[in-house]
Amino acid sequence: MNSFATVIHYCTNDYRFLGKCIAEAKKFSDQIVIPVCDRFFNGQPENRDLLNQTYSDHPDCTFIEFAFTPGRHYSPYSTHAPSDEGWIRLWHQTSRYIGFLHLAPEIDYLLFLDCDEIPEGDKVAVWLQTKEYRNYNALRLLGYYYALRSTLRAKKLQSVALLARRATLEPRFFIQIDERHGLYQHIPEPKKREVRGGLTPLFHHYSWVRPQSECLHKADSWGHLREKNWSQEIEKAFQEKGFRDLFGNVDLEFEEIEHPYFDPFSVPLPTRPLPRLEFPHVIKVTPHVIFQRELELTFDVSDDH
C-alpha cells in the first residue's frame, strides 16, 4: 500500500485558507509538511503573531520555517542572481524543495499544493483507490479557479496540483522559474497532464478570493511581484466585480455558482497575539542545514566504504 504526503506552500497571506486545506489533505495524507519562510519574498518580515497562531492551530503538522537569504537561494542548482526577473519567483520552488527534503522515509508519493488550492479530500481519497496514479511518475491535476469571491468560478479549468512519485524526484529538478510546471517537465515519463481525477475536478483554487487590501499585500510580497502592475490590475478587477483573471487571461469567462465548496471570507483573522510559545513541531532551518540534509539524503553517510 502506498504512502502519501502533501507539501503545502504557505505564508500568512494565506491564513484564511490553511485550516481548510489541512483538514481536506488529512483525509488522504499520511504526512503533511508545510514550509514557510520567515520573511515575505519581497524581504519584509513575516507576520510573527500570525505565524505563531498558525503553529498553535496545527500542532499535528510539520512546519519547516526557513530563513530568507537576500543574496542567494538555498539550492546549489540555482544559477540566478537577485537582479534577474525570475529570482523572486524561485522562492516558491525553494519552499517546495525544502518540503521535499523533510519527507518521512516511508513516503511513496507527494502532492504539491499551494495553500489556496483546496482539495476535496473525500473525493481525492476515493480517486486514489482507483490506483490510476500508479501508471505515471507525475500527474498535473485540474481544478476550478475563482475570482474575488467563492461563488464566481471560471468556466475553464486550470492545472493546479502536482502529484509525483517520490523515487523519480531529484533535488536539482526543483529550482525552476516555471515552478511546478518546470518540475513536471523534468520528471521522466510516463506522466499525464490535465487530469480531472473523476467526473469533476478534485481541487478549488481560491487565489484572489480575498479582501482588496489582502490582494494588494499578496501582490506586493509574493514571487510574481515583478511581473506586472498588480495594484492597477487589482483595482480594475474590483471595479469590474471580479470578471477578469489577474494573470492576464482577459477572455476567461466566469459564472456564478449557488453553493460554494468553501468560503475563505468565513475564516476571520485573529485579532489578539499569542504569548511567546515553543512549538516542537516547527523545524527552523538555514541554507547550511538544508545543504547538509540534502547530502545526508543523497549519500549514505553511515557507510564508510
Residue, then its C-alpha position, 0 to 999 in steps of 0.5 A: m500500500n502506498s504512502f502519501a504526503t502533501v507539501i503545502h506552500y504557505c505564508t500568512n497571506d494565506y491564513r484564511f485558507l490553511g485550516k481548510c486545506i489541512a483538514e481536506a489533505k488529512k483525509f488522504s495524507d499520511q504526512i503533511v509538511i508545510p514550509v514557510c519562510d520567515r520573511f515575505f519574498n519581497g524581504q519584509p518580515e513575516n507576520r510573527d503573531l500570525l505565524n505563531q497562531t498558525y503553529s498553535d492551530h496545527p500542532d499535528c503538522t510539520f512546519i519547516e520555517f526557513a530563513f530568507t537569504p537576500g543574496r542567494h537561494y538555498s539550492p546549489y542548482s540555482t544559477h540566478a542572481p537577485s537582479d534577474e526577473g525570475w529570482i523572486r519567483l524561485w522562492h516558491q520552488t525553494s519552499r517546495y524543495i525544502g518540503f521535499l527534503h523533510l519527507a518521512p522515509e516511508i513516503d511513496y508519493l507527494l502532492f504539491l499544493d499551494c495553500d489556496e488550492i483546496p482539495e476535496g479530500d473525500k473525493v481525492a481519497v476515493w480517486l486514489q483507490t482507483k490506483e490510476y496514479r500508479n501508471y505515471n511518475a507525475l500527474r498535473l491535476l485540474g481544478y476550478y479557479y475563482a475570482l474575488r469571491s467563492t461563488l464566481r468560478a471560471k468556466k475553464l479549468q486550470s492545472v493546479a496540483l502536482l502529484a509525483r512519485r517520490a523515487t523519480l524526484e531529484p533535488r536539482f529538478f526543483i529550482q525552476i522559474d516555471e515552478r511546478h510546471g518546470l518540475y513536471q517537465h523534468i520528471p521522466e515519463p510516463k506522466k499525464r497532464e490535465v487530469r480531472g481525477g473523476l467526473t469533476p475536478l478534485f481541487h478549488h483554487y481560491s487565489w484572489v478570493r480575498p479582501q482588496s487590501e489582502c490582494l494588494h499585500k499578496a501582490d506586493s510580497w509574493g514571487h510574481l511581484r515583478e511581473k506586472n502592475w498588480s495594484q492597477e490590475i487589482e483595482k480594475a478587477f474590483q471595479e469590474k466585480g471580479f470578471r477578469d483573471l489577474f494573470g492576464n487571461v482577459d477572455l476567461e469567462f466566469e459564472e456564478i455558482e449557488h453553493p460554494y465548496f468553501d468560503p475563505f471570507s468565513v475564516p476571520l483573522p485573529t485579532r489578539p497575539l499569542p504569548r511567546l510559545e515553543f512549538p516542537h513541531v516547527i523545524k527552523v532551518t538555514p541554507h547550511v542545514i538544508f545543504q547538509r540534509e540534502l547530502e545526508l539524503t543523497f549519500d549514505v553517510s553511515d557507510d564508510h566504504 
